[in-house]
Amino acid sequence: MPDEADQTPDPAPGAGGRQRLWQAFVRPSVGQVVVGALLAAVGFAAVTQVRANELDNTYAGYREQDLIDVLTALSGASQRAEGELARLENTRRDLQSVTSRREAALTDAKLALDTYNVLAGLVPVTGPGIQVTITESEGEVALASMIDMVQELRNAGAEAMSVNGQVRVIAQTAFEDGVGGLEVDGQLVTPPYVVDVIGEPTTLRSGMNFLRGPVDQLEGDGATVQIDEFSSLDIATVRNRVQPEFAESDE
C-alpha cells in the first residue's frame, strides 16, 4: 500500500501551470533531485575542462616557426637581462673603487694636515719627550748656545718644542739677545729657561750629551743643565696661523 506521505495531492481543478511549477520547486520528487545533481556535476566538469584548455592551449595553435621565434625572444631577453646585471655589477665595483680611493685620499690629506699643524705649532701636542732646565748659576747663557741646542734637538728628531711655556718653537723661530733674557720670536723669556721637547726621549738626551754638544756649551757659559725624561709631556703653547704675504702655491 503506498505511503500516504509520498503521495502528492493532485492540483485542484483549474490550477494553472504556474501553480504546478511552484509545487514542483517546493516539493521536488526524487527523480528531479537526481536530475539536478547530474546537471550540476556535468556543469562543473565542463567549466574545469574549459579552464584546463585555456591553460594548456596557450601555445597550442602556434606553428613551429612561431614557437622558435618565442624561444628566441625569451633567450634574447634573458641575455639582455644578464648583460644589464653584469653592467650594474661593474658599476658597483667601480663606485666601490672610487669610494675607496677617495677615502684613502681623504685619510692621506688629514694625516698631512695633522703633521703640518704640529710642525707649524698650530695645535697643542702630547707625547714622550724631555724637559731641559737651564739655570744661569755663574754666567749668562749665550745666544749662540741656545740656538745650537735647538738645532741639535731638531737633528735628534724633536717634533715640537716650547720655551718657558710662552713660545712655540718652529722652523722659522728667531732668537735674539734681550734685556734680562732672550727674545724668542719677539717675546722676552727670562732664566731659568725651561725647554719642553717632544720626541724619543733617549735619542733627544743623546742629542744633548755629546762631546762639545749643547750641554758642554751651556755649562761653558756658566749655566747648569738638568734633563728629565717623560713618557708623556704636554705642550699647550700654540702659534697663530700666518698667511704668506709673497709665497704662493704652484698647485
Beta strands, then each sheet from edge to edge (+ up, - down):
strand 1: 125-136
strand 2: 160-163
strand 3: 167-169
strand 4: 175-178
strand 5: 181-184
strand 6: 187-189
strand 7: 193-198
strand 8: 223-235
sheet 1: 3+ 2- 7+ 1- 8+
sheet 2: 4+ 5- 6+
end
